Amino acid sequence: MTDFEYQGLRIDANTTRSAAATMLSLRAEFAGWELDRVLRFEDGSRQVWMRRRRSPGLLPDLTP
Protein backbone atom coordinates (compact mmCIF):
# COMPACT_ATOMS: atom_id res chain seq x y z
CA MET A 1 0.00 0.00 0.00
CA THR A 2 1.32 3.45 -0.95
CA ASP A 3 1.15 6.26 1.56
CA PHE A 4 -0.21 9.59 0.40
CA GLU A 5 -0.34 13.00 2.00
CA TYR A 6 -3.42 15.12 1.43
CA GLN A 7 -4.09 18.84 1.22
CA GLY A 8 -7.50 20.49 1.22
CA LEU A 9 -8.21 23.69 -0.70
CA ARG A 10 -11.28 25.87 -0.74
CA ILE A 11 -11.93 27.61 -4.06
CA ASP A 12 -14.18 30.65 -3.89
CA ALA A 13 -17.36 30.81 -5.98
CA ASN A 14 -16.04 33.91 -7.79
CA THR A 15 -13.01 32.02 -9.11
CA THR A 16 -13.51 31.08 -12.74
CA ARG A 17 -13.21 27.48 -13.82
CA SER A 18 -10.22 28.40 -15.98
CA ALA A 19 -8.42 30.13 -13.09
CA ALA A 20 -9.10 27.17 -10.77
CA ALA A 21 -7.77 24.74 -13.39
CA THR A 22 -4.62 26.85 -13.80
CA MET A 23 -4.07 27.00 -10.03
CA LEU A 24 -4.46 23.22 -9.68
CA SER A 25 -2.23 22.58 -12.70
CA LEU A 26 0.57 24.64 -11.18
CA ARG A 27 0.33 22.69 -7.93
CA ALA A 28 0.43 19.45 -9.90
CA GLU A 29 3.39 20.40 -12.07
CA PHE A 30 5.65 22.10 -9.53
CA ALA A 31 4.73 20.45 -6.23
CA GLY A 32 3.72 16.95 -7.29
CA TRP A 33 0.05 17.14 -6.25
CA GLU A 34 -2.73 15.33 -8.10
CA LEU A 35 -6.47 15.88 -7.88
CA ASP A 36 -8.14 13.41 -5.52
CA ARG A 37 -11.73 14.70 -5.30
CA VAL A 38 -13.89 17.79 -5.62
CA LEU A 39 -17.00 18.74 -3.68
CA ARG A 40 -19.10 21.58 -5.09
CA PHE A 41 -21.41 23.53 -2.79
CA GLU A 42 -24.71 25.23 -3.59
CA ASP A 43 -23.11 28.69 -3.42
CA GLY A 44 -20.71 27.71 -6.23
CA SER A 45 -17.61 27.30 -4.08
CA ARG A 46 -15.58 24.11 -4.23
CA GLN A 47 -13.68 22.02 -1.71
CA VAL A 48 -10.77 20.28 -3.44
CA TRP A 49 -8.56 17.55 -2.04
CA MET A 50 -5.13 17.07 -3.57
CA ARG A 51 -2.81 14.15 -2.85
CA ARG A 52 0.78 13.17 -3.52
CA ARG A 53 2.98 10.27 -2.59
CA ARG A 54 4.95 10.78 0.58
CA SER A 55 8.58 11.56 -0.13
CA PRO A 56 10.58 13.17 2.65
CA GLY A 57 11.79 16.64 1.70
CA LEU A 58 11.91 16.19 -2.07
CA LEU A 59 8.94 18.33 -3.13
CA PRO A 60 8.22 21.94 -2.10
CA ASP A 61 4.88 23.15 -0.79
CA LEU A 62 3.20 26.04 -2.58
CA THR A 63 0.76 26.89 0.22
CA PRO A 64 0.84 30.64 0.90
PDB file of N, CA, C, O and CB in Angstrom:
ATOM      1  N   MET A   1       0.835  -1.179   0.000  1.00  0.00           N
ATOM      2  CA  MET A   1       0.000   0.000   0.000  1.00  0.00           C
ATOM      3  C   MET A   1       0.883   1.247   0.000  1.00  0.00           C
ATOM      4  O   MET A   1       1.856   1.322   0.751  1.00  0.00           O
ATOM      5  CB  MET A   1      -0.952  -0.004   1.214  1.00  0.00           C
ATOM      6  N   THR A   2       0.549   2.212  -0.831  1.00  0.00           N
ATOM      7  CA  THR A   2       1.316   3.446  -0.946  1.00  0.00           C
ATOM      8  C   THR A   2       0.731   4.502  -0.026  1.00  0.00           C
ATOM      9  O   THR A   2      -0.485   4.684   0.035  1.00  0.00           O
ATOM     10  CB  THR A   2       1.336   3.949  -2.400  1.00  0.00           C
ATOM     11  N   ASP A   3       1.598   5.189   0.680  1.00  0.00           N
ATOM     12  CA  ASP A   3       1.146   6.259   1.563  1.00  0.00           C
ATOM     13  C   ASP A   3       1.062   7.569   0.802  1.00  0.00           C
ATOM     14  O   ASP A   3       1.966   7.916   0.041  1.00  0.00           O
ATOM     15  CB  ASP A   3       2.085   6.402   2.769  1.00  0.00           C
ATOM     16  N   PHE A   4      -0.018   8.289   1.008  1.00  0.00           N
ATOM     17  CA  PHE A   4      -0.209   9.593   0.402  1.00  0.00           C
ATOM     18  C   PHE A   4      -0.351  10.644   1.479  1.00  0.00           C
ATOM     19  O   PHE A   4      -0.766  10.346   2.599  1.00  0.00           O
ATOM     20  CB  PHE A   4      -1.431   9.596  -0.516  1.00  0.00           C
ATOM     21  N   GLU A   5      -0.010  11.865   1.143  1.00  0.00           N
ATOM     22  CA  GLU A   5      -0.340  12.997   2.000  1.00  0.00           C
ATOM     23  C   GLU A   5      -1.399  13.800   1.262  1.00  0.00           C
ATOM     24  O   GLU A   5      -1.405  13.849   0.032  1.00  0.00           O
ATOM     25  CB  GLU A   5       0.933  13.878   2.341  1.00  0.00           C
ATOM     26  N   TYR A   6      -2.286  14.422   2.008  1.00  0.00           N
ATOM     27  CA  TYR A   6      -3.423  15.122   1.431  1.00  0.00           C
ATOM     28  C   TYR A   6      -3.401  16.589   1.825  1.00  0.00           C
ATOM     29  O   TYR A   6      -2.883  16.962   2.877  1.00  0.00           O
ATOM     30  CB  TYR A   6      -4.736  14.473   1.872  1.00  0.00           C
ATOM     31  N   GLN A   7      -3.973  17.411   0.956  1.00  0.00           N
ATOM     32  CA  GLN A   7      -4.090  18.837   1.222  1.00  0.00           C
ATOM     33  C   GLN A   7      -5.452  19.297   0.723  1.00  0.00           C
ATOM     34  O   GLN A   7      -5.821  19.047  -0.424  1.00  0.00           O
ATOM     35  CB  GLN A   7      -2.934  19.642   0.544  1.00  0.00           C
ATOM     36  N   GLY A   8      -6.192  19.971   1.592  1.00  0.00           N
ATOM     37  CA  GLY A   8      -7.499  20.487   1.216  1.00  0.00           C
ATOM     38  C   GLY A   8      -7.404  21.947   0.802  1.00  0.00           C
ATOM     39  O   GLY A   8      -6.659  22.722   1.400  1.00  0.00           O
ATOM     40  N   LEU A   9      -8.156  22.314  -0.215  1.00  0.00           N
ATOM     41  CA  LEU A   9      -8.205  23.694  -0.696  1.00  0.00           C
ATOM     42  C   LEU A   9      -9.652  24.104  -0.844  1.00  0.00           C
ATOM     43  O   LEU A   9     -10.493  23.307  -1.260  1.00  0.00           O
ATOM     44  CB  LEU A   9      -7.447  23.855  -2.040  1.00  0.00           C
ATOM     45  N   ARG A  10      -9.939  25.330  -0.509  1.00  0.00           N
ATOM     46  CA  ARG A  10     -11.283  25.873  -0.735  1.00  0.00           C
ATOM     47  C   ARG A  10     -11.180  26.881  -1.865  1.00  0.00           C
ATOM     48  O   ARG A  10     -10.400  27.829  -1.774  1.00  0.00           O
ATOM     49  CB  ARG A  10     -11.878  26.534   0.570  1.00  0.00           C
ATOM     50  N   ILE A  11     -11.943  26.699  -2.914  1.00  0.00           N
ATOM     51  CA  ILE A  11     -11.933  27.607  -4.055  1.00  0.00           C
ATOM     52  C   ILE A  11     -13.217  28.422  -4.026  1.00  0.00           C
ATOM     53  O   ILE A  11     -14.317  27.870  -4.037  1.00  0.00           O
ATOM     54  CB  ILE A  11     -11.792  26.829  -5.402  1.00  0.00           C
ATOM     55  N   ASP A  12     -13.068  29.719  -3.990  1.00  0.00           N
ATOM     56  CA  ASP A  12     -14.176  30.652  -3.890  1.00  0.00           C
ATOM     57  C   ASP A  12     -15.110  30.546  -5.101  1.00  0.00           C
ATOM     58  O   ASP A  12     -14.679  30.172  -6.192  1.00  0.00           O
ATOM     59  CB  ASP A  12     -13.647  32.076  -3.756  1.00  0.00           C
ATOM     60  N   ALA A  13     -16.372  30.872  -4.905  1.00  0.00           N
ATOM     61  CA  ALA A  13     -17.361  30.807  -5.979  1.00  0.00           C
ATOM     62  C   ALA A  13     -17.058  31.804  -7.096  1.00  0.00           C
ATOM     63  O   ALA A  13     -17.456  31.583  -8.239  1.00  0.00           O
ATOM     64  CB  ALA A  13     -18.754  31.064  -5.422  1.00  0.00           C
ATOM     65  N   ASN A  14     -16.364  32.890  -6.788  1.00  0.00           N
ATOM     66  CA  ASN A  14     -16.043  33.908  -7.787  1.00  0.00           C
ATOM     67  C   ASN A  14     -14.847  33.538  -8.657  1.00  0.00           C
ATOM     68  O   ASN A  14     -14.565  34.226  -9.638  1.00  0.00           O
ATOM     69  CB  ASN A  14     -15.776  35.219  -7.105  1.00  0.00           C
ATOM     70  N   THR A  15     -14.150  32.476  -8.318  1.00  0.00           N
ATOM     71  CA  THR A  15     -13.010  32.020  -9.111  1.00  0.00           C
ATOM     72  C   THR A  15     -13.516  31.290 -10.347  1.00  0.00           C
ATOM     73  O   THR A  15     -14.309  30.355 -10.243  1.00  0.00           O
ATOM     74  CB  THR A  15     -12.080  31.100  -8.274  1.00  0.00           C
ATOM     75  N   THR A  16     -13.058  31.717 -11.505  1.00  0.00           N
ATOM     76  CA  THR A  16     -13.510  31.075 -12.739  1.00  0.00           C
ATOM     77  C   THR A  16     -12.978  29.647 -12.832  1.00  0.00           C
ATOM     78  O   THR A  16     -11.991  29.287 -12.191  1.00  0.00           O
ATOM     79  CB  THR A  16     -13.062  31.890 -13.963  1.00  0.00           C
ATOM     80  N   ARG A  17     -13.642  28.867 -13.628  1.00  0.00           N
ATOM     81  CA  ARG A  17     -13.212  27.479 -13.820  1.00  0.00           C
ATOM     82  C   ARG A  17     -11.811  27.427 -14.420  1.00  0.00           C
ATOM     83  O   ARG A  17     -10.998  26.579 -14.050  1.00  0.00           O
ATOM     84  CB  ARG A  17     -14.204  26.726 -14.725  1.00  0.00           C
ATOM     85  N   SER A  18     -11.540  28.335 -15.342  1.00  0.00           N
ATOM     86  CA  SER A  18     -10.224  28.403 -15.975  1.00  0.00           C
ATOM     87  C   SER A  18      -9.127  28.758 -14.963  1.00  0.00           C
ATOM     88  O   SER A  18      -8.055  28.153 -14.967  1.00  0.00           O
ATOM     89  CB  SER A  18     -10.240  29.430 -17.111  1.00  0.00           C
ATOM     90  N   ALA A  19      -9.398  29.731 -14.107  1.00  0.00           N
ATOM     91  CA  ALA A  19      -8.420  30.133 -13.092  1.00  0.00           C
ATOM     92  C   ALA A  19      -8.184  28.996 -12.095  1.00  0.00           C
ATOM     93  O   ALA A  19      -7.047  28.757 -11.689  1.00  0.00           O
ATOM     94  CB  ALA A  19      -8.896  31.405 -12.352  1.00  0.00           C
ATOM     95  N   ALA A  20      -9.243  28.301 -11.700  1.00  0.00           N
ATOM     96  CA  ALA A  20      -9.098  27.173 -10.773  1.00  0.00           C
ATOM     97  C   ALA A  20      -8.275  26.060 -11.411  1.00  0.00           C
ATOM     98  O   ALA A  20      -7.423  25.463 -10.753  1.00  0.00           O
ATOM     99  CB  ALA A  20     -10.482  26.636 -10.349  1.00  0.00           C
ATOM    100  N   ALA A  21      -8.524  25.778 -12.686  1.00  0.00           N
ATOM    101  CA  ALA A  21      -7.766  24.741 -13.389  1.00  0.00           C
ATOM    102  C   ALA A  21      -6.292  25.115 -13.482  1.00  0.00           C
ATOM    103  O   ALA A  21      -5.421  24.259 -13.326  1.00  0.00           O
ATOM    104  CB  ALA A  21      -8.341  24.512 -14.793  1.00  0.00           C
ATOM    105  N   THR A  22      -6.011  26.392 -13.736  1.00  0.00           N
ATOM    106  CA  THR A  22      -4.620  26.851 -13.802  1.00  0.00           C
ATOM    107  C   THR A  22      -3.941  26.698 -12.448  1.00  0.00           C
ATOM    108  O   THR A  22      -2.810  26.219 -12.369  1.00  0.00           O
ATOM    109  CB  THR A  22      -4.552  28.318 -14.267  1.00  0.00           C
ATOM    110  N   MET A  23      -4.629  27.103 -11.381  1.00  0.00           N
ATOM    111  CA  MET A  23      -4.074  26.995 -10.031  1.00  0.00           C
ATOM    112  C   MET A  23      -3.756  25.541  -9.683  1.00  0.00           C
ATOM    113  O   MET A  23      -2.687  25.248  -9.147  1.00  0.00           O
ATOM    114  CB  MET A  23      -5.052  27.582  -9.002  1.00  0.00           C
ATOM    115  N   LEU A  24      -4.677  24.641  -9.986  1.00  0.00           N
ATOM    116  CA  LEU A  24      -4.460  23.223  -9.677  1.00  0.00           C
ATOM    117  C   LEU A  24      -3.374  22.621 -10.556  1.00  0.00           C
ATOM    118  O   LEU A  24      -2.621  21.758 -10.104  1.00  0.00           O
ATOM    119  CB  LEU A  24      -5.759  22.437  -9.846  1.00  0.00           C
ATOM    120  N   SER A  25      -3.285  23.061 -11.801  1.00  0.00           N
ATOM    121  CA  SER A  25      -2.235  22.577 -12.700  1.00  0.00           C
ATOM    122  C   SER A  25      -0.849  22.978 -12.213  1.00  0.00           C
ATOM    123  O   SER A  25       0.095  22.193 -12.295  1.00  0.00           O
ATOM    124  CB  SER A  25      -2.460  23.110 -14.112  1.00  0.00           C
ATOM    125  N   LEU A  26      -0.730  24.195 -11.708  1.00  0.00           N
ATOM    126  CA  LEU A  26       0.566  24.643 -11.178  1.00  0.00           C
ATOM    127  C   LEU A  26       0.979  23.830  -9.970  1.00  0.00           C
ATOM    128  O   LEU A  26       2.148  23.470  -9.830  1.00  0.00           O
ATOM    129  CB  LEU A  26       0.511  26.123 -10.808  1.00  0.00           C
ATOM    130  N   ARG A  27       0.029  23.537  -9.096  1.00  0.00           N
ATOM    131  CA  ARG A  27       0.334  22.691  -7.928  1.00  0.00           C
ATOM    132  C   ARG A  27       0.757  21.294  -8.377  1.00  0.00           C
ATOM    133  O   ARG A  27       1.662  20.696  -7.796  1.00  0.00           O
ATOM    134  CB  ARG A  27      -0.894  22.598  -6.981  1.00  0.00           C
ATOM    135  N   ALA A  28       0.104  20.786  -9.402  1.00  0.00           N
ATOM    136  CA  ALA A  28       0.432  19.448  -9.898  1.00  0.00           C
ATOM    137  C   ALA A  28       1.820  19.417 -10.519  1.00  0.00           C
ATOM    138  O   ALA A  28       2.606  18.507 -10.255  1.00  0.00           O
ATOM    139  CB  ALA A  28      -0.607  18.987 -10.921  1.00  0.00           C
ATOM    140  N   GLU A  29       2.114  20.406 -11.338  1.00  0.00           N
ATOM    141  CA  GLU A  29       3.387  20.401 -12.066  1.00  0.00           C
ATOM    142  C   GLU A  29       4.585  20.684 -11.172  1.00  0.00           C
ATOM    143  O   GLU A  29       5.610  20.011 -11.281  1.00  0.00           O
ATOM    144  CB  GLU A  29       3.344  21.418 -13.176  1.00  0.00           C
ATOM    145  N   PHE A  30       4.471  21.664 -10.296  1.00  0.00           N
ATOM    146  CA  PHE A  30       5.646  22.098  -9.534  1.00  0.00           C
ATOM    147  C   PHE A  30       5.748  21.533  -8.127  1.00  0.00           C
ATOM    148  O   PHE A  30       6.817  21.595  -7.519  1.00  0.00           O
ATOM    149  CB  PHE A  30       5.652  23.569  -9.450  1.00  0.00           C
ATOM    150  N   ALA A  31       4.664  20.984  -7.596  1.00  0.00           N
ATOM    151  CA  ALA A  31       4.727  20.454  -6.232  1.00  0.00           C
ATOM    152  C   ALA A  31       4.315  18.990  -6.152  1.00  0.00           C
ATOM    153  O   ALA A  31       4.298  18.413  -5.065  1.00  0.00           O
ATOM    154  CB  ALA A  31       3.847  21.274  -5.320  1.00  0.00           C
ATOM    155  N   GLY A  32       3.985  18.384  -7.283  1.00  0.00           N
ATOM    156  CA  GLY A  32       3.715  16.953  -7.295  1.00  0.00           C
ATOM    157  C   GLY A  32       2.335  16.540  -6.833  1.00  0.00           C
ATOM    158  O   GLY A  32       2.106  15.354  -6.597  1.00  0.00           O
ATOM    159  N   TRP A  33       1.397  17.478  -6.693  1.00  0.00           N
ATOM    160  CA  TRP A  33       0.049  17.140  -6.247  1.00  0.00           C
ATOM    161  C   TRP A  33      -0.788  16.634  -7.414  1.00  0.00           C
ATOM    162  O   TRP A  33      -0.566  17.018  -8.562  1.00  0.00           O
ATOM    163  CB  TRP A  33      -0.625  18.356  -5.597  1.00  0.00           C
ATOM    164  N   GLU A  34      -1.753  15.767  -7.111  1.00  0.00           N
ATOM    165  CA  GLU A  34      -2.728  15.333  -8.103  1.00  0.00           C
ATOM    166  C   GLU A  34      -4.120  15.477  -7.485  1.00  0.00           C
ATOM    167  O   GLU A  34      -4.283  15.403  -6.267  1.00  0.00           O
ATOM    168  CB  GLU A  34      -2.456  13.853  -8.568  1.00  0.00           C
ATOM    169  N   LEU A  35      -5.103  15.681  -8.332  1.00  0.00           N
ATOM    170  CA  LEU A  35      -6.470  15.882  -7.876  1.00  0.00           C
ATOM    171  C   LEU A  35      -7.026  14.574  -7.338  1.00  0.00           C
ATOM    172  O   LEU A  35      -6.980  13.550  -8.020  1.00  0.00           O
ATOM    173  CB  LEU A  35      -7.356  16.423  -9.015  1.00  0.00           C
ATOM    174  N   ASP A  36      -7.552  14.601  -6.118  1.00  0.00           N
ATOM    175  CA  ASP A  36      -8.142  13.409  -5.525  1.00  0.00           C
ATOM    176  C   ASP A  36      -9.663  13.457  -5.636  1.00  0.00           C
ATOM    177  O   ASP A  36     -10.277  12.511  -6.129  1.00  0.00           O
ATOM    178  CB  ASP A  36      -7.715  13.271  -4.054  1.00  0.00           C
ATOM    179  N   ARG A  37     -10.281  14.559  -5.178  1.00  0.00           N
ATOM    180  CA  ARG A  37     -11.729  14.698  -5.300  1.00  0.00           C
ATOM    181  C   ARG A  37     -12.148  16.152  -5.162  1.00  0.00           C
ATOM    182  O   ARG A  37     -11.410  16.988  -4.639  1.00  0.00           O
ATOM    183  CB  ARG A  37     -12.440  13.846  -4.250  1.00  0.00           C
ATOM    184  N   VAL A  38     -13.343  16.430  -5.642  1.00  0.00           N
ATOM    185  CA  VAL A  38     -13.891  17.790  -5.615  1.00  0.00           C
ATOM    186  C   VAL A  38     -15.317  17.719  -5.094  1.00  0.00           C
ATOM    187  O   VAL A  38     -16.100  16.860  -5.500  1.00  0.00           O
ATOM    188  CB  VAL A  38     -13.845  18.457  -7.035  1.00  0.00           C
ATOM    189  N   LEU A  39     -15.638  18.627  -4.198  1.00  0.00           N
ATOM    190  CA  LEU A  39     -16.996  18.743  -3.684  1.00  0.00           C
ATOM    191  C   LEU A  39     -17.474  20.153  -3.998  1.00  0.00           C
ATOM    192  O   LEU A  39     -16.848  21.130  -3.589  1.00  0.00           O
ATOM    193  CB  LEU A  39     -17.066  18.439  -2.139  1.00  0.00           C
ATOM    194  N   ARG A  40     -18.573  20.258  -4.719  1.00  0.00           N
ATOM    195  CA  ARG A  40     -19.100  21.576  -5.088  1.00  0.00           C
ATOM    196  C   ARG A  40     -20.306  21.884  -4.223  1.00  0.00           C
ATOM    197  O   ARG A  40     -21.195  21.050  -4.053  1.00  0.00           O
ATOM    198  CB  ARG A  40     -19.478  21.633  -6.596  1.00  0.00           C
ATOM    199  N   PHE A  41     -20.328  23.106  -3.673  1.00  0.00           N
ATOM    200  CA  PHE A  41     -21.410  23.530  -2.791  1.00  0.00           C
ATOM    201  C   PHE A  41     -22.449  24.344  -3.555  1.00  0.00           C
ATOM    202  O   PHE A  41     -22.191  24.810  -4.665  1.00  0.00           O
ATOM    203  CB  PHE A  41     -20.855  24.346  -1.621  1.00  0.00           C
ATOM    204  N   GLU A  42     -23.611  24.509  -2.960  1.00  0.00           N
ATOM    205  CA  GLU A  42     -24.713  25.231  -3.595  1.00  0.00           C
ATOM    206  C   GLU A  42     -24.358  26.673  -3.939  1.00  0.00           C
ATOM    207  O   GLU A  42     -24.876  27.219  -4.913  1.00  0.00           O
ATOM    208  CB  GLU A  42     -25.918  25.214  -2.694  1.00  0.00           C
ATOM    209  N   ASP A  43     -23.481  27.297  -3.152  1.00  0.00           N
ATOM    210  CA  ASP A  43     -23.107  28.695  -3.415  1.00  0.00           C
ATOM    211  C   ASP A  43     -22.083  28.816  -4.550  1.00  0.00           C
ATOM    212  O   ASP A  43     -21.688  29.927  -4.905  1.00  0.00           O
ATOM    213  CB  ASP A  43     -22.542  29.332  -2.144  1.00  0.00           C
ATOM    214  N   GLY A  44     -21.655  27.696  -5.117  1.00  0.00           N
ATOM    215  CA  GLY A  44     -20.711  27.712  -6.229  1.00  0.00           C
ATOM    216  C   GLY A  44     -19.264  27.515  -5.817  1.00  0.00           C
ATOM    217  O   GLY A  44     -18.399  27.341  -6.675  1.00  0.00           O
ATOM    218  N   SER A  45     -18.983  27.537  -4.519  1.00  0.00           N
ATOM    219  CA  SER A  45     -17.606  27.298  -4.079  1.00  0.00           C
ATOM    220  C   SER A  45     -17.301  25.810  -4.158  1.00  0.00           C
ATOM    221  O   SER A  45     -18.203  24.976  -4.240  1.00  0.00           O
ATOM    222  CB  SER A  45     -17.381  27.827  -2.635  1.00  0.00           C
ATOM    223  N   ARG A  46     -16.012  25.497  -4.130  1.00  0.00           N
ATOM    224  CA  ARG A  46     -15.582  24.106  -4.233  1.00  0.00           C
ATOM    225  C   ARG A  46     -14.588  23.774  -3.125  1.00  0.00           C
ATOM    226  O   ARG A  46     -13.765  24.607  -2.743  1.00  0.00           O
ATOM    227  CB  ARG A  46     -14.956  23.832  -5.612  1.00  0.00           C
ATOM    228  N   GLN A  47     -14.674  22.569  -2.622  1.00  0.00           N
ATOM    229  CA  GLN A  47     -13.675  22.023  -1.708  1.00  0.00           C
ATOM    230  C   GLN A  47     -12.914  20.982  -2.514  1.00  0.00           C
ATOM    231  O   GLN A  47     -13.506  20.037  -3.035  1.00  0.00           O
ATOM    232  CB  GLN A  47     -14.330  21.401  -0.389  1.00  0.00           C
ATOM    233  N   VAL A  48     -11.609  21.156  -2.617  1.00  0.00           N
ATOM    234  CA  VAL A  48     -10.770  20.284  -3.439  1.00  0.00           C
ATOM    235  C   VAL A  48      -9.769  19.587  -2.535  1.00  0.00           C
ATOM    236  O   VAL A  48      -9.169  20.213  -1.662  1.00  0.00           O
ATOM    237  CB  VAL A  48     -10.041  21.088  -4.562  1.00  0.00           C
ATOM    238  N   TRP A  49      -9.593  18.297  -2.744  1.00  0.00           N
ATOM    239  CA  TRP A  49      -8.563  17.547  -2.035  1.00  0.00           C
ATOM    240  C   TRP A  49      -7.511  17.116  -3.045  1.00  0.00           C
ATOM    241  O   TRP A  49      -7.819  16.497  -4.064  1.00  0.00           O
ATOM    242  CB  TRP A  49      -9.166  16.313  -1.287  1.00  0.00           C
ATOM    243  N   MET A  50      -6.268  17.455  -2.740  1.00  0.00           N
ATOM    244  CA  MET A  50      -5.127  17.066  -3.567  1.00  0.00           C
ATOM    245  C   MET A  50      -4.353  16.005  -2.794  1.00  0.00           C
ATOM    246  O   MET A  50      -4.406  15.961  -1.565  1.00  0.00           O
ATOM    247  CB  MET A  50      -4.212  18.307  -3.925  1.00  0.00           C
ATOM    248  N   ARG A  51      -3.637  15.155  -3.516  1.00  0.00           N
ATOM    249  CA  ARG A  51      -2.809  14.151  -2.851  1.00  0.00           C
ATOM    250  C   ARG A  51      -1.499  14.004  -3.610  1.00  0.00           C
ATOM    251  O   ARG A  51      -1.406  14.317  -4.797  1.00  0.00           O
ATOM    252  CB  ARG A  51      -3.549  12.787  -2.758  1.00  0.00           C
ATOM    253  N   ARG A  52      -0.500  13.522  -2.899  1.00  0.00           N
ATOM    254  CA  ARG A  52       0.779  13.172  -3.519  1.00  0.00           C
ATOM    255  C   ARG A  52       1.420  12.088  -2.673  1.00  0.00           C
ATOM    256  O   ARG A  52       1.141  11.951  -1.482  1.00  0.00           O
ATOM    257  CB  ARG A  52       1.723  14.421  -3.650  1.00  0.00           C
ATOM    258  N   ARG A  53       2.274  11.333  -3.311  1.00  0.00           N
ATOM    259  CA  ARG A  53       2.983  10.272  -2.593  1.00  0.00           C
ATOM    260  C   ARG A  53       3.927  10.909  -1.573  1.00  0.00           C
ATOM    261  O   ARG A  53       4.531  11.951  -1.827  1.00  0.00           O
ATOM    262  CB  ARG A  53       3.771   9.352  -3.583  1.00  0.00           C
ATOM    263  N   ARG A  54       4.034  10.275  -0.444  1.00  0.00           N
ATOM    264  CA  ARG A  54       4.951  10.779   0.581  1.00  0.00           C
ATOM    265  C   ARG A  54       6.390  10.564   0.122  1.00  0.00           C
ATOM    266  O   ARG A  54       6.788   9.460  -0.249  1.00  0.00           O
ATOM    267  CB  ARG A  54       4.699  10.076   1.948  1.00  0.00           C
ATOM    268  N   SER A  55       7.152  11.643   0.158  1.00  0.00           N
ATOM    269  CA  SER A  55       8.576  11.564  -0.132  1.00  0.00           C
ATOM    270  C   SER A  55       9.258  12.631   0.711  1.00  0.00           C
ATOM    271  O   SER A  55       9.071  13.823   0.468  1.00  0.00           O
ATOM    272  CB  SER A  55       8.874  11.756  -1.670  1.00  0.00           C
ATOM    273  N   PRO A  56      10.020  12.230   1.667  1.00  0.00           N
ATOM    274  CA  PRO A  56      10.583  13.169   2.651  1.00  0.00           C
ATOM    275  C   PRO A  56      11.469  14.254   2.040  1.00  0.00           C
ATOM    276  O   PRO A  56      12.568  13.973   1.561  1.00  0.00           O
ATOM    277  CB  PRO A  56      11.380  12.408   3.668  1.00  0.00           C
ATOM    278  N   GLY A  57      10.983  15.484   2.062  1.00  0.00           N
ATOM    279  CA  GLY A  57      11.793  16.640   1.700  1.00  0.00           C
ATOM    280  C   GLY A  57      12.139  16.808   0.237  1.00  0.00           C
ATOM    281  O   GLY A  57      12.997  17.630  -0.085  1.00  0.00           O
ATOM    282  N   LEU A  58      11.512  16.067  -0.668  1.00  0.00           N
ATOM    283  CA  LEU A  58      11.905  16.192  -2.067  1.00  0.00           C
ATOM    284  C   LEU A  58      11.060  17.217  -2.825  1.00  0.00           C
ATOM    285  O   LEU A  58      11.536  17.805  -3.796  1.00  0.00           O
ATOM    286  CB  LEU A  58      11.805  14.846  -2.748  1.00  0.00           C
ATOM    287  N   LEU A  59       9.813  17.440  -2.398  1.00  0.00           N
ATOM    288  CA  LEU A  59       8.938  18.330  -3.133  1.00  0.00           C
ATOM    289  C   LEU A  59       8.556  19.548  -2.279  1.00  0.00           C
ATOM    290  O   LEU A  59       8.239  19.393  -1.100  1.00  0.00           O
ATOM    291  CB  LEU A  59       7.683  17.578  -3.590  1.00  0.00           C
ATOM    292  N   PRO A  60       8.582  20.751  -2.858  1.00  0.00           N
ATOM    293  CA  PRO A  60       8.218  21.944  -2.099  1.00  0.00           C
ATOM    294  C   PRO A  60       6.714  22.053  -1.934  1.00  0.00           C
ATOM    295  O   PRO A  60       5.951  21.400  -2.646  1.00  0.00           O
ATOM    296  CB  PRO A  60       8.758  23.193  -2.779  1.00  0.00           C
ATOM    297  N   ASP A  61       6.294  22.882  -0.992  1.00  0.00           N
ATOM    298  CA  ASP A  61       4.884  23.150  -0.791  1.00  0.00           C
ATOM    299  C   ASP A  61       4.580  24.551  -1.252  1.00  0.00           C
ATOM    300  O   ASP A  61       5.307  25.480  -0.898  1.00  0.00           O
ATOM    301  CB  ASP A  61       4.484  22.959   0.677  1.00  0.00           C
ATOM    302  N   LEU A  62       3.525  24.740  -2.037  1.00  0.00           N
ATOM    303  CA  LEU A  62       3.200  26.042  -2.582  1.00  0.00           C
ATOM    304  C   LEU A  62       2.129  26.766  -1.770  1.00  0.00           C
ATOM    305  O   LEU A  62       1.609  27.786  -2.221  1.00  0.00           O
ATOM    306  CB  LEU A  62       2.749  25.896  -4.007  1.00  0.00           C
ATOM    307  N   THR A  63       1.793  26.271  -0.602  1.00  0.00           N
ATOM    308  CA  THR A  63       0.760  26.891   0.216  1.00  0.00           C
ATOM    309  C   THR A  63       1.233  28.252   0.706  1.00  0.00           C
ATOM    310  O   THR A  63       2.297  28.358   1.315  1.00  0.00           O
ATOM    311  CB  THR A  63       0.388  25.986   1.405  1.00  0.00           C
ATOM    312  N   PRO A  64       0.440  29.303   0.441  1.00  0.00           N
ATOM    313  CA  PRO A  64       0.841  30.644   0.898  1.00  0.00           C
ATOM    314  C   PRO A  64       0.790  30.802   2.383  1.00  0.00           C
ATOM    315  O   PRO A  64       1.102  31.875   2.900  1.00  0.00           O
ATOM    316  CB  PRO A  64      -0.020  31.681   0.279  1.00  0.00           C
TER     317      PRO A  64
END
